[in-house]
Amino acid sequence: MDAALTAEQDEIRRTLREIVTKRCGPGDVKAAVRTPAGYDAGLWAALAGQLGLPGLALPERHGGTGCGTLELALACEELGQGLAPSPLIATAGLATPLLLALGTPRRHAELLPRVATGELTAALAVPGAALATALGLVGDHEDDRDHRAHRDHWAGGGRAGGVQARTADGVWRLYGQVDQVLDGHSAELLLVAAHTGGFARSRALLFLVRGDAPGLVRVRQTALDETRPRARLELRDVEGELLGEAEAGTGPDVGAALAGTGERVAVLLAAEAVGAADRALARTVSYVKEREQFGRAIGSFQAVKHRLADVYVRVQAARSAAYYAAWAADARSGDGRGDGDGRVDGDGEGGERAGGLALAQGLEALRTAAAEAVQLHGGIGFTWEHDAHLYLKRASGDELLFGPVHRLRAHAAERAGLFTGEGADRAEGAAAASAPERGAPAVRVVGAGPGRSAGGAGR
């Protein structure tokens, strides 16, 4: 891995930093999240139409720029600096890789050029609260036919609940409800996971549903993190189109495509978290240099210096982890510069799967930086008018949707073979038992940053 950024990558960072600085101030973000779309449409037009951000990692033949995951991660890091609300993660992080991996050439030609220009936004709808499981971040998909009752449990297992799909005269009809869909209220295209074949022969497939399809009801929900708007989808006899081609007993490997997508979106979220943590730390450092107590700036006290130094080390470690995970993701896909087919299946040769660990490291760094920002800003840091709470909510919201941190690490350790048999069960059980009490994993064997102990991260 070459740790030095190219001139092109530096230019991506510089351009986006200028835009974020001008258009993503605290007042701009708070105003944008209160719009019906949940983001600034003008900012998205600039990011997509002028800079081509949604198509940054798309192959050129599909209308993209032909860059890799690393370039998109650098862009996400800059957007994270300003907590910029946008449909980038939902569209380019979750939906686009699935369209590439499972879509037919006709679908590619029809949809991907529009995605690349920002004309078409998309969202992934997974029933229940199992998005992290569906993406393979905290568990693997069960494909053993001897365990049919547990197959695709992340999508409802074919039982009542979730989304069911039935076909008649060649037309698919979807029924059910999906909660917590990232940017689901505003996306023009929805990728909905639904069960087919009834309970006995159930299998989860992905369907394309237009945002204005008859029978589709979309309700924006109140979210802890307003910069990540979510929606509830109600599908009442809604017409959908199968993503890919599937015959009875065959068809696309949805689980593998979701796992590859999970690896990529974990990298993007980790980079976003690093950017947000870096900005929270910079704002706190600036504040403690100006705020005086006992006749001197509070930043001159040794205890404050030590606390901020610890945050700095964690942010830098998280940045290194995110960059390495992005490089590894490109190495796995064999398409680091967009020269291949652009598919993300998580099974390529070369790099390892480090996205989950990078995400755990990034979320923990952001939570620590935000917590210190709240405390060191004193009374003003607890007010609704100040911005410190936005960073804390971003860390908490992402962990609820894509984590939690202790499960991200436990799954990565299990996949790497660090624990076997009873040891794996004890490790995950201990992590789950300690997380509610201490807010940190009990086992920090994998991805622990500098200065971390095996006992936890909290003070």
C-alpha positions in Angstrom: 0.0 0.0 0.0 1.3 3.5 -1.0 0.3 5.8 1.8 0.9 9.0 -0.3 -2.0 10.6 -2.0 -1.8 11.4 -5.7 -2.3 14.9 -7.1 -5.8 13.9 -8.3 -6.7 12.7 -4.8 -5.4 15.9 -3.2 -7.5 17.9 -5.7 -10.6 16.0 -4.7 -10.0 16.8 -1.1 -9.2 20.4 -1.7 -12.2 21.1 -3.9 -14.6 19.4 -1.5 -13.1 21.2 1.5 -13.8 24.5 -0.2 -17.4 23.6 -0.9 -18.0 22.2 2.6 -16.5 25.3 4.2 -18.7 27.6 2.2 -22.0 25.8 2.2 -22.0 23.5 5.3 -21.8 25.8 8.2 -23.7 25.0 11.4 -26.7 27.1 10.3 -26.7 25.6 6.8 -26.8 22.0 8.2 -29.6 22.7 10.6 -31.6 24.4 7.9 -31.0 21.7 5.4 -32.2 18.8 7.6 -35.5 20.6 8.2 -36.4 20.7 4.4 -38.7 18.0 3.1 -35.8 16.2 1.4 -33.6 16.3 4.5 -30.7 17.8 2.6 -29.7 20.9 0.6 -30.8 20.3 -3.0 -28.6 23.0 -4.3 -25.5 21.5 -2.6 -26.4 18.1 -3.9 -26.7 19.5 -7.4 -23.2 21.0 -7.1 -21.7 17.8 -5.7 -23.4 15.6 -8.3 -23.9 17.7 -11.4 -20.6 19.7 -11.2 -18.3 17.3 -9.4 -19.8 14.0 -10.4 -19.5 12.7 -6.8 -22.1 9.8 -7.1 -20.3 8.5 -10.1 -16.8 8.9 -8.7 -16.2 5.1 -8.3 -18.4 4.1 -11.2 -16.6 2.8 -14.4 -16.4 5.3 -17.2 -18.6 3.2 -19.6 -21.5 3.6 -17.1 -21.0 7.4 -17.0 -18.8 7.5 -14.0 -15.3 8.9 -13.4 -13.6 5.5 -13.1 -11.9 6.2 -9.7 -11.8 3.7 -6.8 -13.2 3.3 -3.3 -10.3 5.3 -1.9 -11.2 8.5 -3.8 -14.9 8.1 -2.8 -13.7 7.6 0.8 -11.7 10.8 0.7 -14.8 12.7 -0.6 -16.8 11.2 2.3 -14.2 12.3 4.8 -14.5 15.9 3.6 -18.3 15.8 3.7 -18.0 14.4 7.2 -16.0 17.4 8.3 -19.2 19.5 7.9 -21.7 16.7 8.7 -23.1 17.5 5.3 -26.5 15.8 4.9 -26.8 14.3 1.4 -28.0 11.1 -0.3 -24.4 10.0 -1.2 -24.1 7.1 1.3 -27.6 5.8 0.4 -27.1 6.1 -3.3 -23.3 5.6 -4.0 -22.6 3.5 -0.9 -25.6 1.2 -0.6 -27.6 1.1 -3.9 -25.0 1.5 -6.6 -22.8 -1.5 -5.8 -25.9 -3.7 -5.7 -27.0 -2.4 -9.1 -23.6 -3.2 -10.5 -23.4 -6.6 -8.9 -26.9 -7.9 -9.6 -28.2 -5.7 -12.4 -28.5 -6.8 -16.1 -26.7 -4.9 -18.8 -30.0 -3.3 -19.7 -30.5 -2.1 -16.1 -26.9 -0.8 -16.1 -27.5 1.3 -19.2 -30.9 2.5 -18.0 -30.0 3.5 -14.4 -26.3 3.9 -13.8 -25.6 7.0 -16.0 -28.5 8.8 -14.2 -27.1 7.8 -10.9 -23.6 9.1 -11.9 -25.0 12.5 -12.6 -27.1 12.7 -9.5 -30.3 12.8 -11.5 -31.4 9.5 -9.8 -31.1 8.9 -6.1 -31.6 5.4 -4.6 -32.0 3.7 -1.3 -31.7 0.2 0.1 -34.7 -1.1 2.1 -34.1 -4.0 4.4 -36.9 -5.1 6.7 -36.6 -4.8 10.5 -33.5 -3.5 12.2 -31.1 -5.9 10.5 -29.2 -3.7 8.0 -25.8 -4.4 9.6 -26.5 -8.1 9.5 -27.7 -8.0 5.9 -24.5 -6.2 4.9 -22.4 -8.8 6.6 -20.9 -6.4 9.1 -22.0 -8.1 12.3 -22.8 -11.6 11.0 -22.6 -13.9 8.0 -25.5 -15.0 5.7 -26.6 -18.6 6.4 -26.7 -20.6 3.1 -26.8 -24.1 4.5 -29.9 -25.9 3.2 -29.9 -27.9 6.5 -30.6 -24.7 8.3 -33.4 -23.4 6.0 -35.3 -21.9 9.0 -32.4 -19.5 9.6 -31.7 -18.5 6.0 -32.1 -14.9 5.2 -33.3 -14.2 8.7 -32.2 -10.6 8.3 -35.1 -10.2 5.8 -37.7 -11.8 8.0 -37.0 -15.5 7.2 -40.1 -15.8 5.1 -42.4 -15.6 8.1 -45.1 -13.0 8.7 -43.6 -9.6 8.7 -40.9 -8.0 6.5 -41.8 -7.9 2.8 -43.3 -10.7 0.7 -43.3 -10.8 -3.1 -45.6 -12.8 -5.3 -45.7 -13.1 -9.1 -48.7 -13.4 -11.3 -48.7 -13.2 -15.1 -45.0 -12.2 -15.0 -45.6 -9.2 -12.7 -44.2 -9.0 -9.2 -46.3 -7.6 -6.4 -44.8 -6.6 -3.0 -46.6 -6.5 0.4 -45.2 -5.5 3.8 -43.4 -2.8 5.7 -39.8 -1.6 6.1 -38.7 0.7 8.9 -35.5 2.7 9.2 -34.7 3.1 5.4 -31.8 5.6 5.0 -33.1 8.5 2.8 -36.1 6.3 1.9 -38.5 9.2 1.9 -36.8 11.1 -0.9 -35.1 8.4 -3.1 -36.5 8.1 -6.6 -35.5 4.4 -6.7 -35.8 1.8 -4.0 -34.1 -1.5 -3.7 -36.4 -3.6 -1.6 -35.4 -6.9 0.0 -38.4 -9.3 -0.2 -39.1 -12.9 0.3 -40.4 -15.2 -2.5 -41.6 -18.8 -2.6 -43.5 -18.7 0.7 -42.1 -20.1 3.9 -41.2 -23.6 2.8 -39.1 -22.5 -0.2 -38.4 -18.9 0.9 -35.5 -16.9 -0.4 -34.7 -13.2 -0.2 -34.3 -11.3 -3.5 -33.9 -7.6 -4.3 -36.6 -5.7 -6.2 -36.6 -2.3 -7.9 -39.5 -0.1 -6.8 -40.1 3.4 -8.2 -40.5 6.1 -5.6 -43.8 7.1 -7.0 -45.2 3.6 -7.5 -49.0 3.3 -6.7 -49.6 1.7 -3.3 -46.2 2.8 -1.8 -46.5 5.0 1.3 -43.4 6.7 2.6 -43.2 8.4 5.9 -40.2 10.3 7.2 -39.4 9.3 10.8 -37.9 11.2 13.6 -34.3 10.2 13.9 -31.6 10.7 16.6 -29.3 12.0 14.0 -31.2 14.5 11.7 -28.4 14.6 9.2 -29.2 10.9 8.4 -32.9 11.1 7.6 -34.8 7.8 7.6 -38.2 6.7 6.5 -40.8 4.0 7.0 -42.0 2.3 3.8 -45.5 0.6 3.5 -45.9 -1.5 0.4 -49.5 -2.3 -0.4 -49.7 -4.4 -3.6 -46.8 -2.4 -5.1 -45.4 -3.4 -8.4 -41.7 -4.2 -8.4 -39.1 -5.5 -10.9 -36.6 -8.2 -10.0 -33.1 -6.9 -9.8 -31.2 -9.4 -12.0 -32.5 -12.6 -13.3 -33.8 -15.5 -11.2 -35.4 -18.9 -12.0 -36.7 -21.4 -9.5 -33.9 -22.6 -7.3 -31.3 -20.4 -9.0 -30.5 -16.8 -9.5 -28.3 -14.0 -8.2 -26.2 -14.5 -5.0 -27.8 -11.7 -3.1 -26.0 -12.5 0.1 -22.5 -12.2 -1.5 -23.5 -8.9 -3.2 -24.8 -7.5 0.1 -21.6 -8.6 1.9 -19.5 -6.8 -0.8 -21.6 -3.7 -0.5 -21.3 -3.8 3.3 -17.5 -3.8 3.0 -17.6 -0.8 0.8 -20.1 1.2 2.7 -18.2 0.5 6.0 -15.2 2.1 4.4 -17.2 5.2 3.4 -18.8 5.5 6.8 -15.4 5.1 8.6 -14.0 7.9 6.5 -17.0 10.1 7.2 -16.6 9.5 10.9 -12.9 10.4 10.7 -13.7 13.7 9.1 -16.4 14.5 11.7 -14.0 13.5 14.5 -11.2 15.7 13.1 -13.5 18.7 12.9 -14.9 18.2 16.4 -11.3 18.0 17.7 -10.2 21.1 15.8 -13.1 23.1 17.1 -12.4 22.0 20.7 -8.7 22.9 20.4 -9.7 26.3 19.1 -12.1 26.8 22.0 -9.8 25.8 24.8 -7.2 28.3 23.5 -9.6 31.1 23.9 -11.7 30.1 27.0 -10.0 31.4 30.2 -10.3 30.1 33.7 -8.4 31.3 36.8 -6.7 33.9 34.6 -5.3 31.6 31.9 -6.6 29.7 28.9 -8.0 26.3 29.9 -6.0 24.7 27.0 -2.8 25.4 29.0 -3.8 23.0 31.8 -1.9 19.7 31.5 -5.0 17.6 32.1 -6.8 19.2 29.1 -3.7 18.8 26.9 -3.6 15.1 27.8 -7.2 14.5 27.0 -7.0 16.2 23.6 -3.7 14.5 22.8 -5.5 11.1 23.4 -8.3 12.2 21.0 -5.7 13.2 18.4 -4.0 9.8 18.5 -7.4 8.0 18.2 -8.4 10.2 15.2 -5.1 9.6 13.4 -5.3 5.9 14.1 -8.9 5.8 12.7 -7.8 7.7 9.6 -5.0 5.2 8.9 -7.5 2.3 9.4 -10.0 3.9 7.0 -7.4 4.6 4.3 -6.1 1.0 4.6 -9.6 -0.4 4.4 -10.3 1.6 1.3 -7.1 0.4 -0.4 -7.9 -3.2 0.6 -11.4 -2.9 -0.8 -10.0 -1.7 -4.1 -7.5 -4.6 -4.1 -10.2 -7.1 -3.4 -12.4 -5.9 -6.3 -9.4 -5.8 -8.6 -10.8 -2.6 -9.8 -9.0 0.1 -7.9 -9.0 2.6 -10.8 -12.4 1.6 -12.3 -10.8 -0.4 -15.1 -12.7 -3.6 -14.4 -16.4 -4.3 -14.4 -16.9 -2.3 -11.2 -18.6 -5.1 -9.4 -18.3 -5.4 -5.7 -18.6 -9.0 -4.5 -16.2 -9.1 -1.5 -14.5 -12.2 -2.9 -11.7 -10.8 -5.0 -8.1 -11.5 -4.5 -5.6 -9.2 -2.9 -6.7 -7.1 0.0 -8.4 -8.2 3.2 -11.8 -7.2 4.5 -11.0 -4.4 6.9 -14.0 -2.2 6.5 -15.8 -3.4 9.7 -12.7 -2.8 11.8 -12.2 0.6 10.2 -15.8 1.5 10.9 -15.5 0.4 14.5 -12.3 2.5 14.9 -13.9 5.5 13.2 -17.1 5.5 15.2 -15.2 5.1 18.5 -12.9 8.0 17.6 -15.9 10.2 16.7 -17.7 9.3 19.9 -14.6 10.1 22.0 -14.0 13.4 20.1 -17.6 14.5 20.4 -17.8 13.6 24.1 -14.7 15.6 24.9 -16.0 18.5 22.8 -19.2 18.5 24.9 -17.3 18.4 28.2 -14.5 20.9 27.3 -16.9 23.4 25.9 -18.4 23.5 29.4 -22.0 24.8 29.9 -22.3 25.9 26.3 -21.5 22.4 25.0 -24.7 21.0 26.5 -27.0 23.6 24.7 -29.2 22.9 21.8 -27.8 25.9 20.0 -24.2 24.7 20.0 -23.0 22.1 17.4 -21.3 19.7 19.7 -24.5 17.6 20.0 -24.6 17.0 16.2 -21.3 15.2 16.3 -22.3 13.0 19.2 -25.6 12.2 17.5 -23.8 11.3 14.3 -21.6 8.8 16.2 -24.6 7.3 18.1 -26.9 7.2 15.1 -24.4 5.4 12.8 -23.6 2.9 15.6 -27.3 2.1 16.0 -27.7 1.7 12.2 -24.5 -0.1 11.2 -23.0 -1.4 14.5 -22.6 -1.5 17.4 -18.9 -1.2 17.7 -18.4 -4.3 20.0 -20.3 -6.5 17.4 -18.3 -5.1 14.5 -15.1 -6.1 16.2 -16.3 -9.4 17.5 -17.4 -10.4 14.0 -14.1 -9.3 12.5 -12.2 -11.3 15.1 -14.4 -14.4 14.4 -14.0 -14.1 10.7 -10.2 -13.7 11.1 -10.1 -16.9 13.1 -8.8 -15.3 16.3 -11.3 -17.3 18.3 -12.6 -20.8 17.7 -15.3 -22.8 19.2 -16.2 -21.9 22.8 -13.7 -19.0 22.7 -15.6 -17.2 20.0 -18.9 -17.5 22.0 -17.2 -16.3 25.2 -15.7 -13.3 23.4 -18.9 -12.1 21.8 -20.9 -12.9 24.9 -18.5 -10.9 27.1 -18.5 -8.0 24.6 -22.3 -7.9 24.5 -22.6 -8.1 28.3 -20.1 -5.3 29.0 -21.2 -2.9 26.2 -24.4 -1.6 28.0 -22.5 -1.0 31.2 -19.3 0.6 30.0 -20.2 1.7 26.4 -17.1 -0.1 25.0 -16.2 -3.6 24.0 -14.7 -5.9 26.6 -12.4 -7.6 24.1 -10.2 -5.3 22.1 -8.0 -7.8 20.3 -8.6 -6.4 16.8 -8.2 -2.9 15.6 -7.5 -1.4 19.0 -6.0 2.0 18.6 -2.8 3.3 20.3 -3.2 4.0 24.0 -6.2 1.6 24.3 -6.4 -1.0 27.0 -8.2 -4.4 27.0 -10.7 -3.1 29.5 -12.5 -0.3 27.6 -12.3 3.1 26.1 -14.2 5.2 28.6 -12.7 7.4 31.2 
